[in-house]
Amino acid sequence: MNLLIIKYSLLIGAILASTAVVTGPLNPQKLFTDPENGQVAADSIYQFGSDVFYKELDKPGNEYMKSSVSGYSESLLPTKDMENTFQERWARGIAVFGSGYSDCTDAFYALVGVPDLQTAQQKVEVCKKFSLADTEFQQSLAYFAAAKASATPGSAQGFSIGMVIPRVESIRQENQAAEISCRNAVLADTSHDSTGFSVDVKKAQGHIKEIQRIYPELRGLSNDFH
C-alpha cells in the first residue's frame, strides 16, 4: 500500500510539473485556488492521474502493484455516491459479521455441555451453529468485497477495508476448523469416548481463542466492530 501511494503521488507530481508552465485556465496553481473552478479542476486532474495509473498497471512487470489494488474502484478520487455506497455495504457486512461471531462463540459454550444433552439430535444441533456462523461470515465477506469495490485504495476507507477482509477470512477459517472439531467431539461423545471428546473440545477451544485474538484487531481498525 505504501508503494502504491508513493507511485501515485509521483504520478500526480509529474502531471502537475508538466503543466506548471501553462498559462490561463490550465495553470494548476490557479485551478487549485480558484473558488469557482478549483474543486472541479482538481478532481479532473486527479481522475486523469488515476486513469494513467491504472493503464500503467497493465504493463508487464507491474503485476505486484496490480494485485495490491485488485477489487478497488479504478477512481482514486472518491465521490459522494461512492462513499454512500461504501457505508451501506459496510454496515451490512458489520451486522452479519457480528451475528456470525456471536453464533460461533455460543456454539463453543454449548459444545462443552454436550455430554449433558439427552438425545443425539440435540448434540448434532450444537455443531450446526458453527455452520450457521460460517454462512454469516461468508455473507459478511461478500458485503465487504462489495464495499471495497466502492472504495479507493488511497483513502482511509480503502485502507480499512483492505485490512479488515483478510482478518475476517482468517476468522472464518478458524470457525470452519472449530466446526470440524465440534463434530468429532460429538461423535466421540456418542461413542462414549470421554478422552476423545476432551481432546476435540480443546481443539475447538484453540480455534475459538484464535478468533478471539483476531477480533480486537478488527476493533482497532473500526469502532463499528463491537
N, C-alpha and C positions, 0 to 999 in steps of 0.2 A: 504493500500500500504506500509506503514512503517513496519507493521508486516511482510509482505511478504519479504521485503528487509532484515530485521533483521534475519528472519528464514533462508533465502537463504545464507546470509553471514555466519551464524553459521554453516550451512551445508558445505560450501566451506572450512571454517576454520577447521572443523573436518576432512575433506578429506586431506587437506594439513598436518595437525598434524599427521594423521595416517601414512603418507608416509615420514615424516621428517627424519626417521631413515634409510630410504632406501638409499643404495649407488648406484653409477653408473648412468646410463641414467635416472633412475626413480626418482632420487633425485630432489624434486621440486625446490630447490634453483638453481640447475644447469639448470633445464628446463626453468626457467624464465629469466635466464641471458645468456643462450647460443644463440648467434645471429642467428645461422642457424636453430635451432630446438625450440627455446623458444616460438615463437608465436603458432606454430602448437601444441606443447605440452600443452601450456596454454589453447588453445581452447579445446583440448581433455579433460583436467581436468574440465573445466567449463561445457562442454557438459555432462560429466559424472555426475557432480553435478546436472545439470538440469534434467537428466533422473531420478536420485534418488529422487529429489524434487517432480517431478510430480507423481512418484509412491507413495510417502508419502501422497500426496493429496487424493489419492483414499481410504485411510484408514478411518474407522469410526471416527468421531469427528473432521475431518478437512473440514467439509462442507463449513464453512465460508471462509476459505482460498481458497478453490477450486473455490468458486463463484467469489472471487476477481481477479482471473486470467482467468476467463472464456472468451473465444474469442481471447486470445492471442496465439502467436506461443508457442509451447512447448519447444522451444530452448531459453534459457536465454542469449545466446550469439548471437547477430545479425550478419548475413552475408551480404556481399555486395549486393547479389541478393535480399535479404530481404529488405534492405534499398532502393534499386532502385524501387522495387515493391511498397513499402510503399509510396514513393514520388509520383509515378504515380497515385495511388489510392487517395492519399491525395489531389493532385492538382485537380482531377476531382470532388472530394467532395466539395472542396472550391469553384470551379467555379459554380456548380449547386446550392450550398447554397446561394451564392451571388445573383444569379438570383432570387431565391425564396424570399430573403429578400427584394429586390427591388420591386417585384410584390406585396407582402403583404402591404408594406408601401404605394405604389402607389394606391392600391385598397382602402385604407382608405381615402386618399385625394379625390379620385373620389366619394366615398360614401357621403361625405359631400355635394357634388354638385348634388346629385340625384334629389332633387326637381326641379332643372332647366332643367333636361333632358326631351325630348319631348315624348318619347314612353316608354311603359312598357318593351319592349325588351332591350332598351338601359340601363334601370335601372337594369335589371336582369344581364346583361353582366358585370356590375361593380363587383358583387359578385363572378363571375367566376374567377376573378384574384386571389382571396383568394384560390379558389380550385386549380388553377394552381400552386400557391405557395406551397400548401400542397404536391402536387406531386413532386415538386422540392426538398422540404425538405426531403421527403421520399427517393428520389434518393440519396441525399447527405448522409443520414444516412446509406444507403446501401454501398456507397463508403467508408465511414469512418469505418464501421464494417469490410469491406474487408481489409482496411489499418491496422486495429487493429490486424487482423489475421497474418499480416506480421511484427508485432512489438513484442518486448519482454517486459514484464511487468516492468522490472527494468531499461529500457532505457529511455532517455529523450523523444524519440518519443512515447514510450509506455505510459509514464506519461501524455503527452499532449493529446493523443487520448482518454485516459481514462477520462480526464476532459472535453474534447470537446463534446463527444457523448451525455452525459446527458443534456447538455445545449442546444444542437440542438434539442433534443427531447422535451425539455420544450418550445422552440420557436415554434416548430411545433404544440404543443398542444394549445398554445395561438393563433396561426393563425387559427386553426380549430374553436376555440371559437369565434374569430373575424368574421369568415365566417357566423356562425350561427346568430350573432348579425346583420351582414350586411343583411342577407335575411329577418330577422324580420323587420329591418328598411325599406327595400324596400316594404315589404308587408304593413307596416303602412302608408308609403307614398302613395301607390296606393289606400289605403282606406281613404285617406285624413285625416289621424290621425297624425297631426303635433307633438303632445305631445309624442305619442308613438315612432315616428320617432326620436325625440331628445333623448329619453331615450336609445334607441337601439344604436344610434350613439355614445353616451357616453360610453356604454358598450364596443363597438368595440374599442373606443379610449383607454379604460383601458387596453385592451389586447395588443394593439399596443405599449402602453407605457411600458408594461412589457417586450415585445420583445426588445424594445429599451434599457431597463435596463440591460437585459441579454447580449446583443450584445457586449458591451465594455468588458465584462468578457472574451468573445472569443478573442477579440483583444489583451487582456492582455496575453492570452495563446499563440498566434501566430500573427506575423505581416502579415500573409497571409490573415487574415480577415481585409478587408479594404473597 
